Amino acid sequence: MFASLQAGRAIAALVVVLFHLGLIIADAKYFDVPWVATPFRWGDAGVEFFFVLSGFIIASAHAADISRPSRLIPYLQRRIIRIYPPYWIVFAIVCGLALPLAATRASLPNSPGTLASAWFLVPQDPAVVGGTGSPVVIVAWTLRYEILFYLFFALLILDRRLGLLAAVAYAIAFAALRDQPGTGFPLSFLLNPCVWLFGMGIAVAWVSAGAWRPPSRPLLWLALASAAFVGLAMNRAYHWLPLADWNVYGLGLAGSIAILAAVAAENAGKDLGGGRLLQLIGAASYVLYLIHYPLFSVGCKVAMACGMKKLGIAGMAVSYVALLAAAIATAILFHLAIELPCQRWLSARLIRKTRSASPTG
């Protein structure tokens, strides 16, 4: 992982966290301060950056595995180990916290099938389940698109032509069906324009591998792309221009250029790591993404019980800072004490075992 991209991952995670923190602090049942949500109302665009970055990372890490079917099982094992164990732990914790009280228990799915689908990250209809299609851990809707992308890349590993054929077929279906009125689930899930962001990440990996010359002034390109990304994110949040899907594509393009420029700058010897703390937050960004919303929900309830709302703006400000610091600290501790050891343990027992059992060793 490039240090610049690890820093970018940290920044993207933090703006998503600040987006949700502002919304929950502003909620009438908590501090009821609407303006707190305004400054980072654009922060949900961090998700678009993560999608592009995911496409880049997977394509870069597994470029040599394309059209090598023998590499499919290790690839899938690595993806499962990366995504599921931290998610399952957070999922179980949220369920455990919700079960004791009737009010919170009502937020959990009653149907075993719905619960099992949520556990395995099977796409579900947002209109029926949880508002985002992800009950229990509501931010997990993005993980379903990660899984979809992993499955597509698995086709490339099986055979490059098979993956390209699937991409062309999807592009045709997308063009034919995207603007059709009344498109319901599961087509609404498959036709989300964010799917193309993974493809942009793959294109960036191809370009950065030497397909084209890197930009001659990468820091300038990085600054311009970052400014464009924030501008487009703010446009969507504050409703300046009605760009619809083009706002998503614009975010993807700006994120792609930023990644390409950051990689070029780092290859040229520029230090864009942002320091040890930012690198650590980047490494823990997946856990931070998973845990921050339930932690904020519990933390705000505790703040209400402690009378922080009665202190007015001061109580809100103290709670805001405390919740943000708690989310970052908890994510880092979880990453170091649970996520990393779990990944190492599973990798040692699954991936190496598969290799040793193969005919080539």
Short mmCIF file of the C-alpha atoms (twelve columns), coordinates in Angstrom:
data_MODEL
# 
_entry.id   MODEL 
# 
loop_
_atom_site.group_PDB 
_atom_site.id 
_atom_site.type_symbol 
_atom_site.label_atom_id 
_atom_site.label_alt_id 
_atom_site.label_comp_id 
_atom_site.label_asym_id 
_atom_site.label_seq_id 
_atom_site.Cartn_x 
_atom_site.Cartn_y 
_atom_site.Cartn_z 
_atom_site.pdbx_PDB_model_num 
ATOM 1   C CA . MET A 1   0.000   0.000   0.000   1 
ATOM 2   C CA . PHE A 2   1.350   3.443   -0.954  1 
ATOM 3   C CA . ALA A 3   1.654   5.709   2.078   1 
ATOM 4   C CA . SER A 4   -0.172  8.468   0.185   1 
ATOM 5   C CA . LEU A 5   -3.125  6.179   -0.488  1 
ATOM 6   C CA . GLN A 6   -3.177  4.998   3.123   1 
ATOM 7   C CA . ALA A 7   -3.394  8.666   4.110   1 
ATOM 8   C CA . GLY A 8   -6.145  9.158   1.522   1 
ATOM 9   C CA . ARG A 9   -8.003  6.209   2.962   1 
ATOM 10  C CA . ALA A 10  -7.777  7.774   6.431   1 
ATOM 11  C CA . ILE A 11  -9.075  11.129  5.208   1 
ATOM 12  C CA . ALA A 12  -11.958 9.488   3.326   1 
ATOM 13  C CA . ALA A 13  -12.922 7.488   6.414   1 
ATOM 14  C CA . LEU A 14  -12.768 10.571  8.622   1 
ATOM 15  C CA . VAL A 15  -15.038 12.671  6.399   1 
ATOM 16  C CA . VAL A 16  -17.593 9.828   6.349   1 
ATOM 17  C CA . VAL A 17  -17.355 9.651   10.147  1 
ATOM 18  C CA . LEU A 18  -17.794 13.431  10.461  1 
ATOM 19  C CA . PHE A 19  -20.767 13.269  8.094   1 
ATOM 20  C CA . HIS A 20  -22.544 10.734  10.304  1 
ATOM 21  C CA . LEU A 21  -21.467 12.398  13.546  1 
ATOM 22  C CA . GLY A 22  -22.960 15.695  12.412  1 
ATOM 23  C CA . LEU A 23  -26.237 14.022  11.482  1 
ATOM 24  C CA . ILE A 24  -26.610 12.145  14.734  1 
ATOM 25  C CA . ILE A 25  -25.643 15.133  16.920  1 
ATOM 26  C CA . ALA A 26  -28.151 17.269  15.002  1 
ATOM 27  C CA . ASP A 27  -30.957 14.752  15.513  1 
ATOM 28  C CA . ALA A 28  -33.875 16.127  17.514  1 
ATOM 29  C CA . LYS A 29  -33.828 13.178  19.907  1 
ATOM 30  C CA . TYR A 30  -30.234 13.985  20.853  1 
ATOM 31  C CA . PHE A 31  -28.793 17.520  20.814  1 
ATOM 32  C CA . ASP A 32  -31.180 19.007  18.229  1 
ATOM 33  C CA . VAL A 33  -28.590 21.386  16.743  1 
ATOM 34  C CA . PRO A 34  -29.272 21.259  12.974  1 
ATOM 35  C CA . TRP A 35  -26.328 23.433  11.869  1 
ATOM 36  C CA . VAL A 36  -23.826 20.879  13.197  1 
ATOM 37  C CA . ALA A 37  -24.655 18.605  10.265  1 
ATOM 38  C CA . THR A 38  -23.960 21.284  7.646   1 
ATOM 39  C CA . PRO A 39  -20.128 21.549  7.449   1 
ATOM 40  C CA . PHE A 40  -19.563 17.871  6.593   1 
ATOM 41  C CA . ARG A 41  -22.846 17.121  4.861   1 
ATOM 42  C CA . TRP A 42  -20.704 16.314  1.809   1 
ATOM 43  C CA . GLY A 43  -18.640 13.720  3.717   1 
ATOM 44  C CA . ASP A 44  -20.588 10.733  2.406   1 
ATOM 45  C CA . ALA A 45  -18.578 11.180  -0.812  1 
ATOM 46  C CA . GLY A 46  -15.759 9.391   0.979   1 
ATOM 47  C CA . VAL A 47  -17.602 6.221   -0.041  1 
ATOM 48  C CA . GLU A 48  -17.078 7.026   -3.739  1 
ATOM 49  C CA . PHE A 49  -13.368 7.449   -3.107  1 
ATOM 50  C CA . PHE A 50  -13.251 4.096   -1.303  1 
ATOM 51  C CA . PHE A 51  -14.870 2.378   -4.285  1 
ATOM 52  C CA . VAL A 52  -12.318 3.799   -6.726  1 
ATOM 53  C CA . LEU A 53  -9.480  2.976   -4.334  1 
ATOM 54  C CA . SER A 54  -10.788 -0.574  -3.907  1 
ATOM 55  C CA . GLY A 55  -10.753 -1.093  -7.670  1 
ATOM 56  C CA . PHE A 56  -7.191  0.209   -7.830  1 
ATOM 57  C CA . ILE A 57  -5.925  -1.911  -4.928  1 
ATOM 58  C CA . ILE A 58  -7.510  -5.181  -6.078  1 
ATOM 59  C CA . ALA A 59  -6.410  -4.693  -9.693  1 
ATOM 60  C CA . SER A 60  -2.867  -3.796  -8.616  1 
ATOM 61  C CA . ALA A 61  -2.517  -6.598  -6.077  1 
ATOM 62  C CA . HIS A 62  -3.983  -9.297  -8.321  1 
ATOM 63  C CA . ALA A 63  -2.888  -8.209  -11.807 1 
ATOM 64  C CA . ALA A 64  -0.649  -11.274 -12.084 1 
ATOM 65  C CA . ASP A 65  -3.584  -13.554 -11.158 1 
ATOM 66  C CA . ILE A 66  -5.726  -12.622 -14.181 1 
ATOM 67  C CA . SER A 67  -6.439  -15.633 -16.442 1 
ATOM 68  C CA . ARG A 68  -4.863  -17.962 -13.866 1 
ATOM 69  C CA . PRO A 69  -7.755  -20.070 -12.497 1 
ATOM 70  C CA . SER A 70  -5.453  -21.762 -9.971  1 
ATOM 71  C CA . ARG A 71  -5.238  -18.404 -8.153  1 
ATOM 72  C CA . LEU A 72  -9.002  -18.096 -7.702  1 
ATOM 73  C CA . ILE A 73  -9.300  -19.872 -4.340  1 
ATOM 74  C CA . PRO A 74  -6.465  -17.939 -2.647  1 
ATOM 75  C CA . TYR A 75  -7.922  -14.707 -4.033  1 
ATOM 76  C CA . LEU A 76  -11.382 -15.480 -2.627  1 
ATOM 77  C CA . GLN A 77  -9.897  -16.535 0.696   1 
ATOM 78  C CA . ARG A 78  -8.039  -13.258 1.027   1 
ATOM 79  C CA . ARG A 79  -11.155 -11.260 0.196   1 
ATOM 80  C CA . ILE A 80  -13.276 -13.231 2.693   1 
ATOM 81  C CA . ILE A 81  -10.663 -12.855 5.426   1 
ATOM 82  C CA . ARG A 82  -10.452 -9.130  4.766   1 
ATOM 83  C CA . ILE A 83  -14.183 -8.380  4.728   1 
ATOM 84  C CA . TYR A 84  -16.119 -10.829 6.872   1 
ATOM 85  C CA . PRO A 85  -14.421 -11.391 10.281  1 
ATOM 86  C CA . PRO A 86  -14.381 -7.698  11.363  1 
ATOM 87  C CA . TYR A 87  -17.909 -7.272  10.031  1 
ATOM 88  C CA . TRP A 88  -19.172 -10.343 11.873  1 
ATOM 89  C CA . ILE A 89  -17.620 -9.169  15.145  1 
ATOM 90  C CA . VAL A 90  -19.215 -5.714  14.862  1 
ATOM 91  C CA . PHE A 91  -22.498 -7.308  13.763  1 
ATOM 92  C CA . ALA A 92  -22.513 -9.559  16.837  1 
ATOM 93  C CA . ILE A 93  -21.652 -6.682  19.185  1 
ATOM 94  C CA . VAL A 94  -24.457 -4.497  17.802  1 
ATOM 95  C CA . CYS A 95  -26.949 -7.352  18.154  1 
ATOM 96  C CA . GLY A 96  -25.721 -8.044  21.687  1 
ATOM 97  C CA . LEU A 97  -26.192 -4.409  22.693  1 
ATOM 98  C CA . ALA A 98  -29.623 -4.182  21.088  1 
ATOM 99  C CA . LEU A 99  -31.157 -7.377  22.473  1 
ATOM 100 C CA . PRO A 100 -31.531 -6.480  26.196  1 
ATOM 101 C CA . LEU A 101 -33.884 -3.510  25.675  1 
ATOM 102 C CA . ALA A 102 -37.249 -3.743  23.941  1 
ATOM 103 C CA . ALA A 103 -36.814 -0.361  22.203  1 
ATOM 104 C CA . THR A 104 -33.492 -1.308  20.607  1 
ATOM 105 C CA . ARG A 105 -34.453 -4.944  20.073  1 
ATOM 106 C CA . ALA A 106 -37.253 -3.764  17.792  1 
ATOM 107 C CA . SER A 107 -34.633 -2.382  15.395  1 
ATOM 108 C CA . LEU A 108 -33.291 -5.880  14.696  1 
ATOM 109 C CA . PRO A 109 -34.795 -8.017  11.913  1 
ATOM 110 C CA . ASN A 110 -37.525 -10.424 13.029  1 
ATOM 111 C CA . SER A 111 -37.025 -12.734 10.071  1 
ATOM 112 C CA . PRO A 112 -34.221 -15.324 10.340  1 
ATOM 113 C CA . GLY A 113 -33.803 -15.084 6.566   1 
ATOM 114 C CA . THR A 114 -33.294 -11.330 6.718   1 
ATOM 115 C CA . LEU A 115 -30.833 -11.725 9.575   1 
ATOM 116 C CA . ALA A 116 -28.913 -14.445 7.707   1 
ATOM 117 C CA . SER A 117 -28.797 -12.309 4.543   1 
ATOM 118 C CA . ALA A 118 -27.433 -9.417  6.577   1 
ATOM 119 C CA . TRP A 119 -24.838 -11.721 8.189   1 
ATOM 120 C CA . PHE A 120 -23.548 -12.896 4.800   1 
ATOM 121 C CA . LEU A 121 -23.887 -9.490  3.099   1 
ATOM 122 C CA . VAL A 122 -26.489 -10.673 0.616   1 
ATOM 123 C CA . PRO A 123 -28.135 -7.650  -1.092  1 
ATOM 124 C CA . GLN A 124 -31.577 -6.776  0.280   1 
ATOM 125 C CA . ASP A 125 -34.244 -4.313  -0.791  1 
ATOM 126 C CA . PRO A 126 -33.709 -0.958  1.012   1 
ATOM 127 C CA . ALA A 127 -37.432 -0.238  0.743   1 
ATOM 128 C CA . VAL A 128 -38.150 -3.329  2.846   1 
ATOM 129 C CA . VAL A 129 -35.077 -3.755  5.043   1 
ATOM 130 C CA . GLY A 130 -33.403 -1.149  7.183   1 
ATOM 131 C CA . GLY A 131 -33.618 1.847   4.847   1 
ATOM 132 C CA . THR A 132 -30.214 1.022   3.363   1 
ATOM 133 C CA . GLY A 133 -30.792 -2.678  2.723   1 
ATOM 134 C CA . SER A 134 -28.429 -3.349  5.620   1 
ATOM 135 C CA . PRO A 135 -30.105 -3.969  8.962   1 
ATOM 136 C CA . VAL A 136 -27.985 -4.062  12.132  1 
ATOM 137 C CA . VAL A 137 -24.869 -2.422  10.589  1 
ATOM 138 C CA . ILE A 138 -26.453 0.175   8.342   1 
ATOM 139 C CA . VAL A 139 -23.231 1.286   6.631   1 
ATOM 140 C CA . ALA A 140 -22.709 -2.262  5.356   1 
ATOM 141 C CA . TRP A 141 -24.692 -1.476  2.189   1 
ATOM 142 C CA . THR A 142 -21.352 -0.493  0.642   1 
ATOM 143 C CA . LEU A 143 -19.872 -3.907  1.444   1 
ATOM 144 C CA . ARG A 144 -22.442 -5.523  -0.813  1 
ATOM 145 C CA . TYR A 145 -20.974 -3.585  -3.727  1 
ATOM 146 C CA . GLU A 146 -17.497 -4.643  -2.631  1 
ATOM 147 C CA . ILE A 147 -18.634 -8.271  -2.779  1 
ATOM 148 C CA . LEU A 148 -20.145 -7.692  -6.232  1 
ATOM 149 C CA . PHE A 149 -16.843 -6.255  -7.439  1 
ATOM 150 C CA . TYR A 150 -14.867 -9.128  -5.929  1 
ATOM 151 C CA . LEU A 151 -17.053 -11.583 -7.819  1 
ATOM 152 C CA . PHE A 152 -16.515 -9.695  -11.070 1 
ATOM 153 C CA . PHE A 153 -12.754 -9.727  -10.561 1 
ATOM 154 C CA . ALA A 154 -13.006 -13.448 -9.871  1 
ATOM 155 C CA . LEU A 155 -14.250 -13.786 -13.467 1 
ATOM 156 C CA . LEU A 156 -11.115 -12.005 -14.679 1 
ATOM 157 C CA . ILE A 157 -9.003  -14.466 -12.699 1 
ATOM 158 C CA . LEU A 158 -10.844 -17.377 -14.262 1 
ATOM 159 C CA . ASP A 159 -10.398 -15.911 -17.744 1 
ATOM 160 C CA . ARG A 160 -9.750  -12.354 -18.874 1 
ATOM 161 C CA . ARG A 161 -12.133 -12.758 -21.811 1 
ATOM 162 C CA . LEU A 162 -14.915 -13.959 -19.507 1 
ATOM 163 C CA . GLY A 163 -14.509 -10.901 -17.286 1 
ATOM 164 C CA . LEU A 164 -14.441 -8.516  -20.255 1 
ATOM 165 C CA . LEU A 165 -17.524 -10.177 -21.734 1 
ATOM 166 C CA . ALA A 166 -19.341 -9.748  -18.407 1 
ATOM 167 C CA . ALA A 167 -18.294 -6.068  -18.287 1 
ATOM 168 C CA . VAL A 168 -19.569 -5.423  -21.826 1 
ATOM 169 C CA . ALA A 169 -22.848 -7.217  -21.116 1 
ATOM 170 C CA . TYR A 170 -23.288 -5.182  -17.944 1 
ATOM 171 C CA . ALA A 171 -22.558 -1.925  -19.785 1 
ATOM 172 C CA . ILE A 172 -25.220 -2.731  -22.386 1 
ATOM 173 C CA . ALA A 173 -27.776 -3.644  -19.730 1 
ATOM 174 C CA . PHE A 174 -26.919 -0.509  -17.728 1 
ATOM 175 C CA . ALA A 175 -27.377 1.757   -20.748 1 
ATOM 176 C CA . ALA A 176 -30.693 0.094   -21.636 1 
ATOM 177 C CA . LEU A 177 -32.223 -0.071  -18.155 1 
ATOM 178 C CA . ARG A 178 -30.733 2.713   -16.028 1 
ATOM 179 C CA . ASP A 179 -33.218 5.400   -17.121 1 
ATOM 180 C CA . GLN A 180 -36.252 3.132   -17.175 1 
ATOM 181 C CA . PRO A 181 -38.885 4.321   -14.667 1 
ATOM 182 C CA . GLY A 182 -39.984 2.103   -11.804 1 
ATOM 183 C CA . THR A 183 -36.939 -0.182  -11.808 1 
ATOM 184 C CA . GLY A 184 -37.236 -2.233  -8.624  1 
ATOM 185 C CA . PHE A 185 -34.937 -4.390  -6.580  1 
ATOM 186 C CA . PRO A 186 -32.658 -6.224  -7.387  1 
ATOM 187 C CA . LEU A 187 -32.134 -4.249  -10.637 1 
ATOM 188 C CA . SER A 188 -31.995 -1.033  -8.627  1 
ATOM 189 C CA . PHE A 189 -29.054 -2.512  -6.721  1 
ATOM 190 C CA . LEU A 190 -27.216 -3.638  -9.842  1 
ATOM 191 C CA . LEU A 191 -27.846 -0.396  -11.743 1 
ATOM 192 C CA . ASN A 192 -26.392 1.922   -9.129  1 
ATOM 193 C CA . PRO A 193 -23.842 4.170   -10.917 1 
ATOM 194 C CA . CYS A 194 -21.354 3.607   -8.090  1 
ATOM 195 C CA . VAL A 195 -20.606 0.218   -9.688  1 
ATOM 196 C CA . TRP A 196 -18.585 2.035   -12.356 1 
ATOM 197 C CA . LEU A 197 -16.276 3.511   -9.731  1 
ATOM 198 C CA . PHE A 198 -14.583 0.132   -9.262  1 
ATOM 199 C CA . GLY A 199 -13.928 0.054   -12.996 1 
ATOM 200 C CA . MET A 200 -12.341 3.494   -12.768 1 
ATOM 201 C CA . GLY A 201 -10.039 2.126   -10.075 1 
ATOM 202 C CA . ILE A 202 -9.043  -0.755  -12.361 1 
ATOM 203 C CA . ALA A 203 -8.276  1.775   -15.114 1 
ATOM 204 C CA . VAL A 204 -6.068  3.766   -12.728 1 
ATOM 205 C CA . ALA A 205 -4.164  0.584   -11.820 1 
ATOM 206 C CA . TRP A 206 -3.620  -0.129  -15.531 1 
ATOM 207 C CA . VAL A 207 -2.427  3.424   -16.200 1 
ATOM 208 C CA . SER A 208 -0.137  3.572   -13.158 1 
ATOM 209 C CA . ALA A 209 1.428   0.234   -14.139 1 
ATOM 210 C CA . GLY A 210 2.912   1.930   -17.183 1 
ATOM 211 C CA . ALA A 211 0.167   1.994   -19.791 1 
ATOM 212 C CA . TRP A 212 0.516   5.797   -20.001 1 
ATOM 213 C CA . ARG A 213 3.103   8.272   -18.820 1 
ATOM 214 C CA . PRO A 214 2.475   9.626   -15.305 1 
ATOM 215 C CA . PRO A 215 1.602   13.328  -14.974 1 
ATOM 216 C CA . SER A 216 4.679   15.555  -15.034 1 
ATOM 217 C CA . ARG A 217 3.455   17.715  -12.136 1 
ATOM 218 C CA . PRO A 218 1.699   15.189  -9.894  1 
ATOM 219 C CA . LEU A 219 1.308   17.442  -6.848  1 
ATOM 220 C CA . LEU A 220 -0.530  20.040  -8.930  1 
ATOM 221 C CA . TRP A 221 -2.785  17.347  -10.388 1 
ATOM 222 C CA . LEU A 222 -3.391  15.951  -6.888  1 
ATOM 223 C CA . ALA A 223 -4.389  19.376  -5.576  1 
ATOM 224 C CA . LEU A 224 -6.698  20.076  -8.536  1 
ATOM 225 C CA . ALA A 225 -8.310  16.636  -8.377  1 
ATOM 226 C CA . SER A 226 -8.820  16.879  -4.611  1 
ATOM 227 C CA . ALA A 227 -10.415 20.315  -4.979  1 
ATOM 228 C CA . ALA A 228 -12.675 19.016  -7.754  1 
ATOM 229 C CA . PHE A 229 -13.662 16.030  -5.622  1 
ATOM 230 C CA . VAL A 230 -14.632 18.196  -2.644  1 
ATOM 231 C CA . GLY A 231 -16.423 20.646  -4.939  1 
ATOM 232 C CA . LEU A 232 -18.497 17.882  -6.541  1 
ATOM 233 C CA . ALA A 233 -19.230 16.369  -3.129  1 
ATOM 234 C CA . MET A 234 -20.431 19.748  -1.864  1 
ATOM 235 C CA . ASN A 235 -22.502 20.246  -5.020  1 
ATOM 236 C CA . ARG A 236 -24.359 17.022  -4.322  1 
ATOM 237 C CA . ALA A 237 -24.798 17.784  -0.625  1 
ATOM 238 C CA . TYR A 238 -25.928 21.394  -0.967  1 
ATOM 239 C CA . HIS A 239 -27.883 20.974  -4.239  1 
ATOM 240 C CA . TRP A 240 -26.132 23.642  -6.282  1 
ATOM 241 C CA . LEU A 241 -26.350 22.007  -9.730  1 
ATOM 242 C CA . PRO A 242 -28.659 19.079  -10.662 1 
ATOM 243 C CA . LEU A 243 -25.989 16.756  -12.061 1 
ATOM 244 C CA . ALA A 244 -27.695 13.493  -10.969 1 
ATOM 245 C CA . ASP A 245 -25.574 10.460  -11.938 1 
ATOM 246 C CA . TRP A 246 -22.921 12.687  -13.474 1 
ATOM 247 C CA . ASN A 247 -22.039 13.868  -9.986  1 
ATOM 248 C CA . VAL A 248 -21.105 10.271  -9.087  1 
ATOM 249 C CA . TYR A 249 -19.070 9.842   -12.268 1 
ATOM 250 C CA . GLY A 250 -17.381 13.172  -11.619 1 
ATOM 251 C CA . LEU A 251 -16.452 12.093  -8.115  1 
ATOM 252 C CA . GLY A 252 -15.066 8.871   -9.552  1 
ATOM 253 C CA . LEU A 253 -13.014 10.718  -12.166 1 
ATOM 254 C CA . ALA A 254 -11.659 13.211  -9.631  1 
ATOM 255 C CA . GLY A 255 -10.831 10.386  -7.220  1 
ATOM 256 C CA . SER A 256 -9.133  8.461   -10.027 1 
ATOM 257 C CA . ILE A 257 -6.939  11.413  -10.985 1 
ATOM 258 C CA . ALA A 258 -6.092  12.015  -7.319  1 
ATOM 259 C CA . ILE A 259 -4.999  8.393   -6.873  1 
ATOM 260 C CA . LEU A 260 -2.965  8.411   -10.093 1 
ATOM 261 C CA . ALA A 261 -1.280  11.695  -9.111  1 
ATOM 262 C CA . ALA A 262 -0.574  10.513  -5.550  1 
ATOM 263 C CA . VAL A 263 1.043   7.303   -6.830  1 
ATOM 264 C CA . ALA A 264 3.109   9.269   -9.371  1 
ATOM 265 C CA . ALA A 265 4.222   11.741  -6.702  1 
ATOM 266 C CA . GLU A 266 5.213   8.983   -4.307  1 
ATOM 267 C CA . ASN A 267 7.094   7.143   -7.057  1 
ATOM 268 C CA . ALA A 268 8.952   10.408  -7.668  1 
ATOM 269 C CA . GLY A 269 10.082  10.473  -4.042  1 
ATOM 270 C CA . LYS A 270 7.482   12.801  -2.518  1 
ATOM 271 C CA . ASP A 271 6.488   12.081  1.088   1 
ATOM 272 C CA . LEU A 272 2.692   12.189  1.233   1 
ATOM 273 C CA . GLY A 273 2.201   9.832   4.172   1 
ATOM 274 C CA . GLY A 274 0.836   12.455  6.520   1 
ATOM 275 C CA . GLY A 275 2.494   11.102  9.649   1 
ATOM 276 C CA . ARG A 276 2.177   8.000   11.783  1 
ATOM 277 C CA . LEU A 277 -1.293  8.747   13.187  1 
ATOM 278 C CA . LEU A 278 -2.833  9.263   9.764   1 
ATOM 279 C CA . GLN A 279 -1.212  6.041   8.539   1 
ATOM 280 C CA . LEU A 280 -2.625  4.189   11.531  1 
ATOM 281 C CA . ILE A 281 -6.102  5.591   10.949  1 
ATOM 282 C CA . GLY A 282 -5.793  4.531   7.307   1 
ATOM 283 C CA . ALA A 283 -4.873  1.002   8.343   1 
ATOM 284 C CA . ALA A 284 -7.836  0.943   10.746  1 
ATOM 285 C CA . SER A 285 -10.214 2.696   8.324   1 
ATOM 286 C CA . TYR A 286 -12.322 -0.387  7.600   1 
ATOM 287 C CA . VAL A 287 -12.967 -0.963  11.291  1 
ATOM 288 C CA . LEU A 288 -13.582 2.754   11.817  1 
ATOM 289 C CA . TYR A 289 -16.156 2.645   9.047   1 
ATOM 290 C CA . LEU A 290 -17.917 -0.332  10.623  1 
ATOM 291 C CA . ILE A 291 -17.982 0.787   14.242  1 
ATOM 292 C CA . HIS A 292 -18.469 4.533   14.136  1 
ATOM 293 C CA . TYR A 293 -22.244 4.708   13.629  1 
ATOM 294 C CA . PRO A 294 -23.267 2.248   16.373  1 
ATOM 295 C CA . LEU A 295 -20.689 3.829   18.681  1 
ATOM 296 C CA . PHE A 296 -22.158 7.285   18.034  1 
ATOM 297 C CA . SER A 297 -25.657 5.982   18.660  1 
ATOM 298 C CA . VAL A 298 -24.701 4.463   22.002  1 
ATOM 299 C CA . GLY A 299 -22.524 7.454   22.899  1 
ATOM 300 C CA . CYS A 300 -25.318 9.952   22.297  1 
ATOM 301 C CA . LYS A 301 -27.663 7.920   24.474  1 
ATOM 302 C CA . VAL A 302 -25.049 7.961   27.233  1 
ATOM 303 C CA . ALA A 303 -24.606 11.717  26.768  1 
ATOM 304 C CA . MET A 304 -28.349 12.230  27.141  1 
ATOM 305 C CA . ALA A 305 -28.388 10.119  30.303  1 
ATOM 306 C CA . CYS A 306 -25.503 12.210  31.701  1 
ATOM 307 C CA . GLY A 307 -27.391 15.459  31.079  1 
ATOM 308 C CA . MET A 308 -25.040 16.805  28.403  1 
ATOM 309 C CA . LYS A 309 -27.961 18.283  26.458  1 
ATOM 310 C CA . LYS A 310 -28.800 20.530  29.409  1 
ATOM 311 C CA . LEU A 311 -25.370 22.159  29.069  1 
ATOM 312 C CA . GLY A 312 -26.343 23.535  25.677  1 
ATOM 313 C CA . ILE A 313 -23.662 24.228  23.064  1 
ATOM 314 C CA . ALA A 314 -20.875 23.395  25.511  1 
ATOM 315 C CA . GLY A 315 -22.327 19.955  26.204  1 
ATOM 316 C CA . MET A 316 -22.800 19.345  22.495  1 
ATOM 317 C CA . ALA A 317 -19.217 20.403  21.684  1 
ATOM 318 C CA . VAL A 318 -17.722 18.210  24.420  1 
ATOM 319 C CA . SER A 319 -19.816 15.244  23.261  1 
ATOM 320 C CA . TYR A 320 -18.864 15.843  19.608  1 
ATOM 321 C CA . VAL A 321 -15.133 15.826  20.333  1 
ATOM 322 C CA . ALA A 322 -15.391 12.920  22.782  1 
ATOM 323 C CA . LEU A 323 -17.359 10.753  20.346  1 
ATOM 324 C CA . LEU A 324 -14.975 11.466  17.468  1 
ATOM 325 C CA . ALA A 325 -11.933 10.657  19.624  1 
ATOM 326 C CA . ALA A 326 -13.621 7.523   20.993  1 
ATOM 327 C CA . ALA A 327 -14.420 6.260   17.480  1 
ATOM 328 C CA . ILE A 328 -10.845 6.757   16.260  1 
ATOM 329 C CA . ALA A 329 -9.268  5.252   19.394  1 
ATOM 330 C CA . THR A 330 -11.650 2.269   19.410  1 
ATOM 331 C CA . ALA A 331 -11.012 1.586   15.714  1 
ATOM 332 C CA . ILE A 332 -7.238  1.659   16.184  1 
ATOM 333 C CA . LEU A 333 -7.388  -0.652  19.210  1 
ATOM 334 C CA . PHE A 334 -9.755  -3.011  17.388  1 
ATOM 335 C CA . HIS A 335 -7.456  -3.040  14.363  1 
ATOM 336 C CA . LEU A 336 -4.321  -3.774  16.372  1 
ATOM 337 C CA . ALA A 337 -5.767  -6.174  18.936  1 
ATOM 338 C CA . ILE A 338 -8.392  -8.039  16.894  1 
ATOM 339 C CA . GLU A 339 -8.444  -7.366  13.154  1 
ATOM 340 C CA . LEU A 340 -4.735  -7.857  12.413  1 
ATOM 341 C CA . PRO A 341 -4.236  -10.953 14.616  1 
ATOM 342 C CA . CYS A 342 -7.421  -12.483 13.184  1 
ATOM 343 C CA . GLN A 343 -6.282  -11.885 9.598   1 
ATOM 344 C CA . ARG A 344 -2.844  -13.338 10.282  1 
ATOM 345 C CA . TRP A 345 -4.269  -16.389 12.024  1 
ATOM 346 C CA . LEU A 346 -6.794  -17.128 9.282   1 
ATOM 347 C CA . SER A 347 -4.287  -16.470 6.504   1 
ATOM 348 C CA . ALA A 348 -1.792  -18.856 8.058   1 
ATOM 349 C CA . ARG A 349 -4.362  -21.632 8.371   1 
ATOM 350 C CA . LEU A 350 -6.310  -21.203 5.156   1 
ATOM 351 C CA . ILE A 351 -4.207  -19.679 2.393   1 
ATOM 352 C CA . ARG A 352 -0.942  -21.476 3.159   1 
ATOM 353 C CA . LYS A 353 -2.787  -24.742 3.611   1 
ATOM 354 C CA . THR A 354 -4.346  -24.357 0.164   1 
ATOM 355 C CA . ARG A 355 -0.957  -23.623 -1.380  1 
ATOM 356 C CA . SER A 356 0.733   -26.624 0.218   1 
ATOM 357 C CA . ALA A 357 -2.071  -28.873 -0.948  1 
ATOM 358 C CA . SER A 358 -1.811  -27.760 -4.567  1 
ATOM 359 C CA . PRO A 359 0.104   -29.894 -7.095  1 
ATOM 360 C CA . THR A 360 2.684   -27.128 -7.543  1 
ATOM 361 C CA . GLY A 361 3.135   -26.630 -3.781  1 
# 
